[in-house]
Amino acid sequence: MKEKIYLDHAATTPMDPEVIDVMTKALSENYGNASSIHQLGKKNRVLIDYARQTMAESIGAKTNEIIITSGGTESDNTAIIKTAEHLADRGKHIITTNVEHPAVLNPMKYLENKGFEITYLPADTKGKITLEQVKEAIRPDTILISIMYGNNEVGAIMPIQAIGEYLKELDQEIIFHTDAVQAYGSIPLDVEALNVDLLSVSAHKMNGPKGIGFLYIREGIKIPSLLLGGAQENEHRAGTENIPAILAFEKAIQIHQKNQTENYNHLMELKKTFIKEMDEADIDYSVNGEINDSLPHVLSLCIPAIRSDMLLIQMDLEGVFLSAGSACSAGTLEPSHVLIAMFGDEATEIDHTLRFSFGVGTTLEEIKKTVEILKKLTLNMQKH
């Protein structure tokens, strides 16, 4: 049986064994409803408060600024849709980019159908936008700007801090949201330094469980709840709290915070080793985006000799699991909107890109083995 090499951490990460232990224990012991007034309920309420504090400290926020959600998609939807609806009487213009995750782009489409006007800033060939583009796009009726921190397909890092600093000094109140789902856990984030008002996070991208995340809402900003029901999360998010997932997420954060510098250096070493091995293997390739000024765990490569869908299948058969530069939606393979934004819809990159994304458990040996397999497959497939 072939050794399995998992290089799709940007899609989701395996849960850390310690996180699994915490979640398993909580599933059997922490079953009380945190809204109940009996001992089991009160105990879980205290545990949620501790977890919320851990979440807040991980991004330099206050405890009351953290709203626990079901993940990145809910956080993004809440931040975008509810902010827009709440501020609609002030204006209906929103700014975003054309390389955002669907969890941002689809809420934008929803708002367009509701009469809002969206400006989509075009990314350059590195997958980035500039502060100048943002400045030029702002209008008197602009109420919200939503720009991702780091891109999930090519790893491009946006100038969030520069934009945040500019908006802070601007004589116009514009809410600034960043989708930090792909960045959280791989690089340090500080909401005060970034000057963001809203920030979305998910647990399953940093060795935590799926179905749990949080939304940072800067103190003083009022956003109605996306979900209507009970008064949980200080009336910001209705629904009985998922205690096992919350405690597991807390544990995942603690592990990552403890090893953050070490993890970052490890991920960058993996990326640079991958490039070095590709060069030595004499495989024709190009990097989509940049190596250094990017998320440490994401590496997007164009391999012109072979179509990515064919190579992806062969890599899978060899036990190497990764993604192409395309997203599989409802069973149909559609071109990556990110690559189209960067290179145009006729570019070689569209059908010849593979995304390799690493995790804290990925080894240098796995990187070398992957390139070895890649070289074998490209040579074999070129012959045929």
SVG drawing of the C-alpha trace seen along z (x, -y; Angstrom):
<svg xmlns="http://www.w3.org/2000/svg" viewBox="-36 -64 55 66">
<polyline fill="none" stroke="black" stroke-width="0.4" points="0.0,0.0 1.3,-3.4 2.3,-5.9 -0.2,-8.7 1.0,-12.3 -1.5,-15.0 -0.8,-18.3 -4.2,-19.9 -4.1,-21.7 -5.5,-24.9 -8.7,-23.0 -8.8,-21.5 -6.4,-20.2 -6.3,-17.0 -7.3,-17.5 -4.4,-17.5 -4.5,-14.3 -4.7,-16.5 -7.6,-18.4 -9.4,-15.1 -8.8,-14.0 -10.4,-17.3 -13.4,-17.0 -14.0,-13.3 -14.0,-13.9 -16.3,-16.9 -18.7,-14.9 -19.3,-12.5 -18.9,-14.9 -19.9,-18.4 -23.4,-17.8 -25.2,-20.4 -26.8,-23.4 -24.8,-26.5 -28.0,-28.5 -29.4,-26.2 -29.1,-27.4 -28.1,-24.0 -24.6,-23.0 -23.9,-21.3 -25.1,-24.4 -23.1,-26.8 -19.9,-24.7 -20.2,-24.9 -20.9,-28.6 -17.6,-29.1 -15.7,-26.9 -17.1,-28.9 -16.0,-32.2 -12.4,-30.8 -12.4,-29.6 -13.6,-33.0 -10.8,-34.6 -8.3,-32.3 -9.8,-33.2 -9.7,-37.0 -6.1,-36.9 -5.0,-35.0 -5.7,-38.1 -5.2,-40.9 -8.9,-41.5 -11.2,-41.9 -13.3,-39.0 -16.6,-40.8 -15.5,-41.4 -15.6,-37.6 -18.8,-36.0 -18.5,-32.2 -19.9,-31.0 -20.2,-27.8 -17.1,-28.7 -15.7,-31.0 -18.7,-31.0 -21.1,-32.1 -18.6,-34.7 -18.2,-36.2 -22.0,-36.2 -22.7,-37.9 -20.0,-40.5 -21.0,-41.4 -24.7,-40.9 -25.7,-42.2 -23.3,-45.2 -24.6,-46.2 -28.3,-45.9 -27.7,-47.7 -25.9,-50.7 -28.1,-50.8 -29.6,-54.1 -26.1,-55.7 -25.1,-54.3 -25.2,-51.2 -21.7,-51.0 -19.3,-48.2 -15.7,-47.5 -14.1,-44.1 -11.7,-42.2 -12.2,-39.8 -10.1,-37.1 -12.1,-36.6 -13.4,-33.3 -16.9,-32.3 -18.0,-32.9 -17.4,-36.6 -18.2,-36.8 -21.6,-35.1 -22.9,-37.4 -21.8,-40.3 -23.9,-38.9 -26.8,-38.6 -26.4,-42.2 -26.2,-43.3 -29.6,-41.7 -30.9,-43.7 -29.8,-47.0 -26.3,-47.5 -23.5,-48.4 -20.2,-46.4 -16.8,-47.5 -14.6,-44.5 -11.0,-45.6 -8.9,-43.7 -5.9,-41.8 -2.6,-42.0 -0.6,-39.0 0.6,-38.3 -2.9,-38.0 -2.7,-41.3 -4.5,-44.7 -3.0,-48.0 -3.9,-50.7 -4.1,-53.1 -6.9,-51.0 -8.9,-51.2 -8.4,-55.0 -9.6,-55.5 -12.7,-53.3 -14.0,-55.0 -17.1,-57.1 -19.2,-59.2 -21.8,-56.3 -19.2,-53.6 -20.2,-51.8 -18.1,-48.6 -14.8,-47.3 -14.1,-43.5 -10.7,-42.2 -9.2,-38.9 -6.0,-38.8 -4.4,-35.9 -5.6,-34.2 -6.6,-30.5 -5.5,-29.5 -2.2,-31.3 -1.3,-32.6 -1.1,-36.3 -1.1,-38.6 -3.1,-41.8 -2.0,-45.2 -4.6,-45.0 -2.6,-47.0 -2.0,-49.8 -5.7,-49.9 -6.7,-49.8 -4.4,-52.7 -5.7,-54.8 -9.4,-54.2 -8.7,-55.1 -7.5,-58.5 -10.2,-59.0 -13.0,-61.5 -15.6,-59.0 -16.9,-56.0 -16.4,-52.8 -16.5,-49.4 -13.4,-47.3 -13.7,-43.5 -11.1,-40.9 -11.5,-37.2 -8.6,-35.8 -9.7,-32.2 -6.6,-31.1 -4.1,-33.2 -5.2,-32.4 -2.9,-29.9 -0.1,-30.3 0.9,-33.9 0.4,-36.2 -2.7,-38.5 -3.3,-41.5 -6.6,-43.4 -5.3,-46.6 -2.2,-46.7 -4.4,-45.9 -7.1,-48.4 -9.8,-46.1 -13.4,-46.3 -14.4,-42.7 -12.3,-39.6 -13.4,-36.1 -11.7,-32.9 -12.3,-29.1 -11.0,-26.3 -10.6,-23.6 -7.8,-25.4 -5.5,-25.1 -5.9,-21.6 -9.2,-22.2 -12.6,-20.7 -15.0,-21.6 -18.1,-23.6 -16.7,-26.1 -15.1,-29.5 -15.5,-33.1 -16.2,-36.6 -14.3,-39.5 -16.5,-42.6 -14.7,-45.7 -16.2,-47.1 -18.8,-49.8 -19.9,-48.4 -23.4,-47.1 -24.3,-44.2 -27.7,-42.4 -27.6,-38.6 -27.7,-36.6 -29.6,-33.8 -32.8,-34.5 -33.7,-32.6 -32.3,-32.5 -30.2,-35.2 -26.9,-33.3 -23.6,-35.1 -25.0,-38.3 -27.8,-38.2 -25.3,-38.3 -25.7,-34.6 -28.7,-32.4 -28.4,-28.7 -27.3,-26.3 -23.5,-26.4 -21.5,-23.5 -19.4,-22.9 -17.2,-20.0 -16.2,-22.0 -15.6,-25.2 -13.3,-23.4 -11.5,-21.6 -11.0,-24.9 -9.6,-26.5 -7.1,-23.6 -6.1,-24.0 -5.5,-27.7 -3.4,-27.1 -1.2,-24.6 -0.7,-26.9 0.0,-29.9 2.7,-28.0 4.4,-26.9 3.6,-29.8 7.2,-30.9 8.5,-27.4 5.5,-26.4 6.0,-29.5 9.7,-28.7 8.9,-25.0 6.2,-25.9 8.5,-28.3 11.3,-25.7 8.9,-23.2 7.9,-25.8 11.5,-26.7 12.6,-23.0 9.8,-22.3 11.0,-25.0 14.6,-23.8 13.6,-20.2 11.6,-21.3 14.6,-23.2 16.9,-20.2 14.3,-17.8 14.4,-20.1 10.6,-20.2 9.3,-23.2 7.1,-25.3 6.2,-28.8 5.0,-30.1 1.6,-31.7 2.0,-34.6 5.1,-35.1 7.3,-32.8 8.2,-35.1 5.5,-37.7 2.7,-35.1 1.1,-32.7 3.8,-30.2 1.8,-27.1 0.4,-27.7 2.3,-27.1 0.6,-27.4 2.5,-26.1 1.8,-26.1 3.2,-23.0 2.7,-23.8 3.5,-20.3 0.5,-18.5 -3.2,-19.5 -3.8,-19.8 -6.9,-17.6 -4.9,-14.7 -2.0,-15.2 -4.3,-15.5 -5.8,-12.1 -2.4,-10.5 -1.0,-12.1 -4.1,-10.8 -3.4,-7.3 0.2,-7.7 -1.1,-8.6 -0.4,-12.3 -3.5,-14.4 -3.7,-18.0 -5.8,-20.4 -5.8,-22.0 -6.3,-25.7 -9.9,-24.9 -12.7,-24.4 -15.1,-21.4 -18.6,-22.7 -21.7,-20.5 -19.7,-17.9 -18.5,-20.2 -14.9,-21.4 -15.0,-25.2 -12.0,-27.4 -10.5,-29.2 -11.8,-32.7 -8.6,-33.6 -6.3,-32.5 -8.6,-34.1 -8.4,-37.4 -4.6,-37.1 -3.9,-35.9 -7.0,-36.0 -9.3,-33.2 -7.1,-32.0 -3.9,-31.7 -1.9,-28.5 -2.2,-28.7 -6.0,-28.1 -5.7,-24.4 -2.2,-23.7 -2.1,-24.7 -1.6,-22.6 -2.0,-24.0 0.3,-22.3 -0.5,-23.4 1.5,-22.2 0.7,-21.6 2.7,-21.5 2.9,-17.7 4.3,-17.8 7.9,-16.6 10.8,-17.4 10.8,-13.8 7.2,-14.0 8.1,-17.1 11.0,-15.4 8.9,-12.3 6.2,-14.4 8.5,-16.1 10.0,-12.7 6.6,-11.4 5.8,-14.6 8.9,-14.2 8.1,-10.6 4.5,-11.4 5.3,-14.4 7.9,-12.4 5.6,-9.4 2.6,-11.6 4.7,-13.6 5.7,-10.4 2.1,-9.6"/>
</svg>
